[in-house]
């Protein structure tokens, strides 16, 4: 399974790292590595994620690395990581629905 990272997801990862680095560069590195590791499990188990209820689309799924939601688009032959958001964030607002990525 090919995994593609959308620019928005790469930026999310950078922002998460920068935010956590304010307190601990070591912990920031650990969190980013664990998020990437969680994504790599999708290579073997691409359908492991649950459907994102706010998206209401069969192919928009998420896995959780607490406290983050890793949202991806699942297609035959590949999946695209579209965003990584804090689980406390309300994504019911259409302006915040970052999975609408090309």
Secondary structure by P-SEA (a helix, b strand, c coil): cbbbbcaaaaaaaaaaaaaaaaccaaaaaaaaaaaaaaaaaaaccccccccccccccccccccccccccbbbbbcccccccccccccccccccccccccccc
